[in-house]
Amino acid sequence: MKLNEFYALLEERIPKQYACAWDNDGLMCAADMNAEVRRVLCTLDVTEDALRYAAANGFDTVLSHHPLIFRPLGALTPAHHIARKAAFALQNGIAVLSYHTRFDTMPGGMNDLLAATLGIKDAAPFGDGESDTGRVGSLPCETDIYAFCAQIKTALGSNALLLAKAGNTVRRVAVLGGDGKDFIRGAIDAGADTLVSGRLGYNCMAEAAEMGISLIEAGHFFTENIICCFYLRLLAELGIEGEAYDSNKIELL
């Protein structure tokens, strides 16, 4: 499959209509749109290490969640780390495609995957007033909140959780991969007793009990790295070789 065909297929499967207006995703860089797509590296983040791994191991395409280029570049020189990565990709014949908020929001996307991974049933969209990116549903039964936290760690492979509890049990759960602090009010309005996200922030966590909702931080990386499994399934369907790359650069000390 040629790159222009692969790109068109992804644009169809992950429609631009679900992207937030402020986002920049899709095709990040490509030296030749007619190049063959044979090996694809799937990663949450396009780090320098990920690109070096791709170049050293014969990957012609990198498929990520977080955009390689999010803000406009003033110049393409080694002085800026984003420009340096884009130049490296082009020099090594590596195309980079990133699908961000549109994948978060679309049916079957990031937050539906996250809800399913955590055992949440009948998940439905909820939002922050601008987009219905989050998902809210119910656990099969009322569960001790510490037992639910242990379940989250196991399901996501998270190395640590932060919990600010408003109650000792959990039943109706809202989820939002990545940074979910802007979705707390939406989760409350949707009837959630608990919100699970990657990051929620100190002030919000400190006020969780006062707001009447338990807040669980499971790590930005761990709540979103599940995108690699989605990409690998898609690549297998297309008969394209794929591999997942662990881009997490944050250590727990």
C-alpha positions as CSV (number, residue, x, y, z in Angstrom):
1,M,0.0,0.0,0.0
2,K,1.3,3.4,-0.9
3,L,1.5,6.2,1.7
4,N,-1.2,8.3,0.0
5,E,-3.5,5.3,0.1
6,F,-2.6,4.6,3.7
7,Y,-3.2,8.2,4.7
8,A,-6.6,8.3,2.9
9,L,-7.7,5.1,4.7
10,L,-6.7,6.5,8.1
11,E,-8.6,9.8,7.3
12,E,-11.6,7.7,6.6
13,R,-11.3,5.4,9.7
14,I,-10.4,8.3,12.1
15,P,-12.5,11.2,10.7
16,K,-11.3,14.8,11.0
17,Q,-14.8,15.9,12.0
18,Y,-14.2,14.6,15.5
19,A,-11.0,16.8,16.1
20,C,-11.0,19.8,18.4
21,A,-10.7,23.1,16.5
22,W,-7.4,23.9,18.4
23,D,-5.7,20.5,17.5
24,N,-3.2,19.8,14.7
25,D,-3.2,16.2,13.7
26,G,-3.1,14.0,10.6
27,L,-0.1,13.9,8.3
28,M,2.9,15.4,10.1
29,C,5.7,14.9,7.6
30,A,6.4,12.8,4.5
31,A,9.2,13.0,1.9
32,D,7.3,10.9,-0.7
33,M,3.5,10.3,-0.7
34,N,4.0,7.5,-3.3
35,A,6.4,5.5,-1.0
36,E,5.4,2.0,0.0
37,V,4.1,1.5,3.5
38,R,5.7,-1.8,4.7
39,R,6.6,-1.5,8.3
40,V,4.8,0.9,10.8
41,L,6.0,1.8,14.3
42,C,3.1,2.6,16.6
43,T,3.8,4.9,19.6
44,L,2.0,7.3,21.9
45,D,4.7,10.0,21.4
46,V,7.1,10.7,18.6
47,T,10.2,10.9,20.7
48,E,13.7,11.1,19.3
49,D,14.3,7.6,20.6
50,A,11.3,6.4,18.8
51,L,12.5,7.9,15.5
52,R,16.0,6.5,15.9
53,Y,14.5,3.1,16.6
54,A,12.4,3.4,13.5
55,A,15.3,4.3,11.4
56,A,17.6,1.6,12.8
57,N,14.9,-1.1,12.3
58,G,13.6,-0.4,8.8
59,F,10.3,1.3,9.7
60,D,9.1,3.6,6.9
61,T,6.1,5.0,8.9
62,V,5.5,6.1,12.4
63,L,1.9,6.2,13.7
64,S,1.3,8.2,16.9
65,H,-1.4,9.7,19.1
66,H,0.3,12.9,20.2
67,P,1.1,15.1,17.2
68,L,4.8,15.4,16.2
69,I,4.0,19.0,15.1
70,F,1.5,20.7,17.4
71,R,2.4,24.4,17.0
72,P,3.7,26.2,13.9
73,L,7.4,25.9,13.3
74,G,9.2,29.1,12.6
75,A,12.2,27.3,11.0
76,L,13.4,23.8,10.3
77,T,16.8,23.7,11.9
78,P,18.4,21.5,14.6
79,A,18.0,24.3,17.1
80,H,14.4,23.3,18.0
81,H,13.7,19.8,19.1
82,I,10.5,19.4,17.1
83,A,12.0,20.7,13.9
84,R,15.0,18.5,14.6
85,K,12.7,15.4,14.8
86,A,10.8,16.3,11.7
87,A,14.1,16.8,9.7
88,F,15.4,13.5,11.0
89,A,12.2,11.7,9.8
90,L,12.4,13.3,6.4
91,Q,16.1,12.5,6.0
92,N,15.5,8.9,6.9
93,G,12.5,8.4,4.6
94,I,10.1,8.1,7.6
95,A,6.5,9.4,7.3
96,V,4.8,10.5,10.5
97,L,1.1,10.5,11.0
98,S,-0.6,11.5,14.3
99,Y,-4.2,11.1,15.3
100,H,-5.1,13.0,18.5
101,T,-8.4,14.5,19.7
102,R,-10.3,13.0,16.8
103,F,-9.3,9.6,18.0
104,D,-10.1,10.6,21.6
105,T,-13.7,11.6,20.6
106,M,-14.7,9.3,17.8
107,P,-16.9,6.2,18.4
108,G,-14.7,3.2,19.2
109,G,-11.8,5.5,19.8
110,M,-9.5,6.2,22.8
111,N,-12.1,6.7,25.5
112,D,-14.4,3.8,24.4
113,L,-11.3,1.6,24.5
114,L,-10.4,3.0,28.0
115,A,-13.9,2.4,29.3
116,A,-13.9,-1.2,28.0
117,T,-10.4,-1.9,29.4
118,L,-11.6,-0.8,32.9
119,G,-14.7,-3.0,32.7
120,I,-17.2,-0.1,32.3
121,K,-20.5,-1.1,30.7
122,D,-22.9,0.9,28.5
123,A,-20.4,3.7,28.1
124,A,-21.9,6.9,26.7
125,P,-20.3,10.2,25.7
126,F,-20.1,13.2,28.0
127,G,-18.2,16.4,27.5
128,D,-16.7,19.7,28.8
129,G,-19.1,22.0,27.0
130,E,-17.1,21.9,23.7
131,S,-16.8,18.3,22.8
132,D,-18.3,14.9,24.0
133,T,-14.8,13.4,24.4
134,G,-15.3,11.5,27.7
135,R,-17.2,8.3,28.4
136,V,-19.4,7.5,31.3
137,G,-20.9,4.1,32.3
138,S,-21.3,1.6,35.1
139,L,-19.3,-1.2,36.7
140,P,-21.2,-4.5,36.9
141,C,-21.7,-4.0,40.6
142,E,-20.8,-1.5,43.4
143,T,-17.1,-2.0,44.1
144,D,-14.7,-1.0,46.9
145,I,-12.8,2.0,45.6
146,Y,-9.4,0.6,46.6
147,A,-10.2,-2.7,44.8
148,F,-11.2,-0.6,41.7
149,C,-7.8,1.2,41.9
150,A,-6.0,-2.1,42.0
151,Q,-8.0,-3.2,38.9
152,I,-7.0,0.0,37.1
153,K,-3.3,-0.5,37.8
154,T,-3.5,-4.1,36.5
155,A,-5.5,-3.2,33.4
156,L,-3.4,-0.3,32.3
157,G,0.0,-1.4,33.6
158,S,0.2,1.9,35.5
159,N,3.1,2.2,37.9
160,A,1.2,4.4,40.4
161,L,-2.2,6.0,41.0
162,L,-3.3,9.0,42.9
163,L,-6.7,8.8,44.6
164,A,-8.9,11.6,46.1
165,K,-12.0,9.9,47.3
166,A,-15.5,11.2,47.9
167,G,-16.8,7.8,49.0
168,N,-15.6,4.3,49.8
169,T,-17.3,2.6,46.8
170,V,-17.6,3.2,43.1
171,R,-20.4,2.2,40.6
172,R,-20.9,4.9,37.9
173,V,-17.5,5.8,36.4
174,A,-16.4,8.5,33.9
175,V,-13.2,8.2,32.0
176,L,-11.0,10.6,30.0
177,G,-7.6,9.6,28.7
178,G,-4.8,12.1,29.1
179,D,-5.6,15.4,30.9
180,G,-9.1,15.4,32.3
181,K,-9.4,18.3,34.6
182,D,-11.7,20.3,32.3
183,F,-14.1,17.4,32.3
184,I,-14.8,17.1,36.0
185,R,-18.0,19.2,36.0
186,G,-19.2,17.3,33.0
187,A,-18.6,14.0,34.8
188,I,-20.6,15.2,37.8
189,D,-23.4,16.4,35.6
190,A,-23.4,12.9,33.9
191,G,-24.0,11.3,37.3
192,A,-20.6,9.8,37.8
193,D,-19.4,9.1,41.3
194,T,-15.8,8.6,40.1
195,L,-13.7,10.1,37.3
196,V,-10.6,8.2,36.0
197,S,-8.1,10.2,34.0
198,G,-4.4,10.6,33.3
199,R,-3.9,13.9,35.1
200,L,-6.4,16.0,37.0
201,G,-4.2,18.4,39.0
202,Y,-3.6,19.2,42.6
203,N,-6.3,21.8,43.2
204,C,-9.0,19.6,41.6
205,M,-7.9,16.5,43.6
206,A,-7.8,18.5,46.8
207,E,-11.5,19.6,46.3
208,A,-12.7,16.2,45.1
209,A,-14.7,15.3,48.3
210,E,-16.2,18.8,48.4
211,M,-17.4,18.4,44.8
212,G,-18.8,15.0,45.6
213,I,-16.8,12.9,43.1
214,S,-13.8,10.6,43.6
215,L,-10.9,11.4,41.3
216,I,-8.3,8.9,40.2
217,E,-5.1,9.9,38.3
218,A,-3.7,6.8,36.5
219,G,-1.0,8.6,34.5
220,H,-1.3,10.4,31.1
221,F,0.8,7.7,29.3
222,F,-1.0,4.7,30.8
223,T,-4.5,6.0,30.1
224,E,-3.6,6.6,26.4
225,N,-1.0,4.1,25.4
226,I,-3.8,1.6,24.6
227,I,-4.0,3.4,21.2
228,C,-1.1,1.1,20.1
229,C,-3.3,-2.0,20.4
230,F,-5.9,-0.3,18.2
231,Y,-3.3,0.6,15.6
232,L,-1.8,-2.9,15.6
233,R,-5.2,-4.5,15.0
234,L,-5.8,-2.1,12.1
235,L,-2.4,-2.8,10.6
236,A,-3.0,-6.6,10.8
237,E,-6.3,-6.1,9.1
238,L,-4.5,-4.4,6.2
239,G,-1.7,-6.9,6.1
240,I,0.9,-4.4,7.1
241,E,3.7,-5.3,9.6
242,G,3.5,-3.2,12.8
243,E,5.2,-2.9,16.2
244,A,4.4,-1.0,19.3
245,Y,7.0,1.3,20.9
246,D,7.1,2.2,24.5
247,S,7.6,6.0,24.5
248,N,7.3,6.6,28.2
249,K,10.2,8.8,29.4
250,I,8.9,9.5,32.9
251,E,10.4,7.5,35.7
252,L,8.7,6.8,39.1
253,L,11.4,7.2,41.8
